[in-house]
């Protein structure tokens, strides 16, 4: 009996060694077929196991933030990888490389965006593609080779990420739309998007706004672009079209604006050349007819004044996510001067063609001051999450 027991124990031990060896061999074989591996540090859970080639790292549907990430290339000594993350309270960190953590540990801070790029002598032969799962957005579009992925200015956490390394010129693994959302609006770096869906026509431009997505201050006078028609003929440049810029310097993450000096002209625009690191947005007269948009750098907010019928209604909204309550304090505190600044700018430049002679009297500086309390109450209510003044069609604020 003892001999049988001893024999069984030896067999079990042998099978255990054989099985573990096979598992190790299988794991090694799997890694040898992969190109990139990555691991994320997840809220309440810590570091997850390595994931490979497009498999999600992180979580989905659980509301847990990513706090750190490590990335390495696999099976190519001539190919390296480096990555930078945008961290809550810190902003963009410097690039880390080859498995060194980017982000924070033990501070409870969320990742909000990421940039990934390849290095090494073989980098020219490959593209690194990546996309993220962001709070309140879900899976965002794929982007590649150092471009931003995630959000800026919203305070949204990253919850998951997928990364792939593909041969240079390969098709994107999925949609590339909305790979990166900058506070307030979406602008693709290959072109631009107006307040309304762009249909190829920009007429009577009123405002052009800029968002500094770099990590350094940018002089607004250094931002230049040209307006071209379908035949690639330059119809005007920024220095010719715009006369009034503010502020003088745009800090990282902040916005500035320019006022159109030729709003009576009509342009047929096919493309907008722009600095790739600066988001540019054109506000058209058609968009203005729906919502008077003014970019107020003092409060770093877009304020919409009026909707559909300016003579009988004033609907006010500060375009800020509701989870950024702290930013509303700044907006409300400087509201009195800000709305006067906006209305004065529109009034002085409009020549009564934007809102008409009757409305001009009501929307002049003196006329607007009497209604500024309505505006402030609307903003405060919006900030408290009590009502969405922009969407509620039942609201009719009497301006008489």
N, C-alpha and C positions, 0 to 999 in steps of 0.2 A: 504493500500500500504506500509506504514511504517512497519507494522508487518511482511509482506512478505519479505521486504528487510532485516529486522533484522533476520528473520529466515534463510534466505539464507546466511547471513554473519556468523551466528553461525555454520551452516552446513559446510561452507568452512573452518572455523577455526578448527572444529573438524576433518575434513578430512585431513587438513594439519598436525595436530598433529599426527593423526593416521599414515599418510604416512611417516612422518619423523621418527616416532618410528619404523615403519617396516624397513626402510632403515638402521637405526642404528642396529636393531636386525639382519638384513641380513649381515651387515658389521662385526658384532661381530661373527656371525655364520661362516662366511668365514674365519676370523682370527683363530677361534678355530680349523679349519681343517688344518692349515698350520704349517710348521716346522721352516721356516726362512723368515725373511723379511729384505729388504735392500733398501737404498735410495742413490742416487748419486747427487753430485753437478756438474752441467753441465755448461760449458762456455756459457755466455750470458743469461742463463736461471735460474741459481740458483738451489736450491734444488728441486728435483722431488718428487712426491708422493712415498710412500712405494710400493715396488713390492714384490711378494711372489713366492717362490718355482719354480725357473727356468724361470720366466717371465723377459724379458729384462729390465734392468734399464740403462738409457742413451739414446743415439741416434744412428742411423745407416744411413749412406749416406749423412750426413750433415756436416761432418768435424769438429765436436765440441768435445773438449777435456773434459775428466773427471778431476775434480780438487779435489774432496773429496768423501768419501764414509762412510756410517754408516751401520752397520749390527747388527741384534739381532736375537736370537732364540725365538721361540714362543711356548707356551704351554708345556714347560718342565722346571721345576724349577731346575732340576739336570743337565741341559745341558747349557753350556755357549759357547761363540764364541769370538775369537780374531783374529785380522787381521793387516797386515802391508803392506804399499804401498811404492813403489819406486817412488819418486817425482823428477821431473826435478830440477837440480841444488843442490838437497839435498841428493839424494840417498835413501837408505832404512831407513824408519822411525821405531821407536820402535812400538811394538804391542799395539794396542788399543783394547778395549773390550766393548761388550754389548751396542752398539749404540753411543759410543763416536766417533767423526769424526777422520778419518785418511786421511791425505792429507793437503791441505792448503785452506785458504779462503781469497780472496781479493788480491792474489799475481799473479794470472794469470799463474800458473804453472801446467803443465800436469802430470797426473799419467801415469806411463809407465809399471808397473807390480804390482802384488799383491800376498800376501800369506794369506791363511785363515786356521785356525785350530780350533778344538773343545776343550772345557775344561769342567770340572765338573765331577761328579761321573758317569754320564751316557755317557761320551764321548767314552768309549771303545765299545759302542754298535752301533755307527753310523759313517758314513763317510760324510764329507762335500765335495761336488763336485762343481767345478766352472770353467768357461772359460770366455774369454774376446774377445771383438771386438777391434782389433788394427789397427791403421792407416797403410795403404799400405799392410796389411795382410788380414784383414777381420776376420771372426770368427776363433779363434784358438782352439786347442784340449782341451778337458776336463782334469783337473788334480784334485788332492784331498789332504786333510790333511796336509796343510802347504807347499806344493810344489809351486814353482814359476809359475805364469801364466802371460804372456805378453812378453815383449822384453827387452833386455839389450844392451845398446851401440848403438842403432840405432837412438834414439831420436824420437821414434814413440809414439804418444799419444794413451791412451786408450779411446775408445768412447762408449763402452757398456759392460755390465757384466750380467751373469746369474749364479745363485747359487742354489744348492739343497742340502738338508740333507736327506740321505737315510740310511736304515739299514746297518750295517756293512757287507761288502762282496757283496753288490749289484753290478750289472753290471754298468759300466759307462753310463751316460745318452746319450753319443754319442762318436764319435771318440776321441781317446786320442793322436793322432798324432799332433806334432808341438804345444804342449801346451805352450812351452817357447822357444824363439829364442834368443840365445846369439850371440853377435856381430861376424860376419864373417862366422859362420857355425852352424849346428844343431847337437847336441849330446843328445841322450836319456840316462837317468841315468842308465837304465838297460843294456846298452851296449855301442856301439860306432859306428861311421860312418866314413868311409874313404872319401877321396876326390871323388873317384868314388863310384858307388853303391857297397856296400859290398857283396861279393860273397863267403865269408868264407875263402878266401885266402889272407894272407898278405905276400908279398915277398919283400926282400931287402928294409927294412925300412930305411928311410933317416932322417926324422924329426918326432918328436912327440911334439905337442904343448899343452899347458895348459892354460886354462882361469880361473881365480879366480872369482868364482861367490859368494863368501862369503863376509861378511862385514868387514873382518879383513885381514891384510897382511898374506901371506903364504910363508914360506921358500920352495923354489923349491926342496931342498934336502929332505924335509919331504913328498913330493909326491911320493908314491910308488904304483906299480901295478905289476901284473904278466901276462904273456902271456901263455894261455893254449890251448891245442889241444882239439879235439872232445871227447877224453877220459878223459878230465879234468886233464891231466898231464901237469905240469908246464914246459914250454920250456925255459923260461927265465924270469928274473925279471928286473925291471927298472934299478936297480943298476948294473946289469950285461950287459944289452943291450946298455945303454946310458952312454957316457963318458963326455959329455960337456953340461952343463946347463947354461942358462942365462935367466933373471938376477938372482941374489942371492935371492931376495925377490920379489914375485909377489903381487902387490897392488890390492885391490878390483877392479874388472872390467878390469884389465890388463892381458896380456898374457905373457908367457915365452915359451921357447922351449928347447928341448934336441936333440943332434945329435946322430944318430945311429952309434955305433962302430962296428956293426956286419952286415953291410948292405949286405954282400955277402951271408949271411945265408938265408934260406927260411923257413918260418913258416906256418904251417896250424893252423889258429887261430879260435877257436869256441867262445871264450868269452874274454873280457878284464875286469879284476877286476880294479876298480878305486874308488877313494874317491867320494862319492855321491855329494859332494858340488863343485867338480872340474870337468870341462869338459876336456876330453882328446881326442885328434885327432891324428890319425896316417896318415902320408903321405907315400904312397908306391912308389916303383920304377916305377910301371905302371902309377901311377898318374903323377909322375915326367916326364914321357915320353910325356905326354900331355902338362903339364905346370910345369916348375921348380918352386916349391913352397918353399919359405923360410920364416920363421917367424922372423920378425925383432922387437924385443921388444923395440928398441929405438924409433920407430915411431908408435908402436902399430898397425902395418898393415901387411897384407900378400901381398907380391909382386910377381907377376907371371912374369917370364922371359922366353920368347920364346914360340912358339907354332908350332907344326908339323915339321918344318924344321929350325933347329937352324943355319944352314950354310947360309941361305939367308934371314932370317927374325927375327926381334926382336920386339915382341909386349909386351907392358908394361901396367900393370894395378895395381893400388892400390885398394884393395877390401874394399872400404868405400862407404856407401850410399851417394848419391849426395847431400843430404841435410845437410851433416856434413862438410861444406866447411872449417870451422875453423880448423878441424883436418888435412886437406890437407896442411895447412901452416906449421905445424910441420913436416909433411912428406917431403915436398919439401925442407924445410930448412936443414934437415939432410940427404938428399937423396944421396949426393955424398959419404959420409962415409958409409951409409947403404948398397948401392948396392955393394960397394967394399967388405964390410964385408960378404955379402951373397955369392958373387961369389968366394971370397977367401975361404970361408968355403966349398963350393961345390967342388972347384978345389982341395983343399988340401986333401979332403977325398975321392974324386971320383976315384983316380987312373986311370983316363981317361976312366973309364968304363961307366960313365953316359952320357957324350957327345962326346966321341971319341977323338982321337988324333988331328984331324984337327980342330975340334971345340974348343978343349982345348986351342989352341994358341990364338984364338979370344976371348975366355971367361976367360982368365987369368986376373989377376988384371991389368996388363999393357994394355992388349988388350981391356979390357972393358972401361977403362978410356976415351978412344978416343970417345966412343959412349954414354957417360953418359948424354951429352946434349940432345940426342934423347930421352933418358929415361925421363929426367926432362920435356921436352916439352910434351911428351905423358901424363905425370901425370897432368901437368897444364891444358892441354886441357880437360882431363877427369874431373878435378875438376870444370872447367868452364861449364861443361855439353855440350861441343861442339861436342864430338864424343865418342863413346864407342870403344876404341881400341881393346878390347877383342873380341867383336862380329863382327866387321867390317872385313869381309874376303877380302875386296879389298885392304886393306893396306898391303904393302910390304916394310918394311923399309930396305934399302940396308945397310948391315953391312960391305961391302967391303971397 
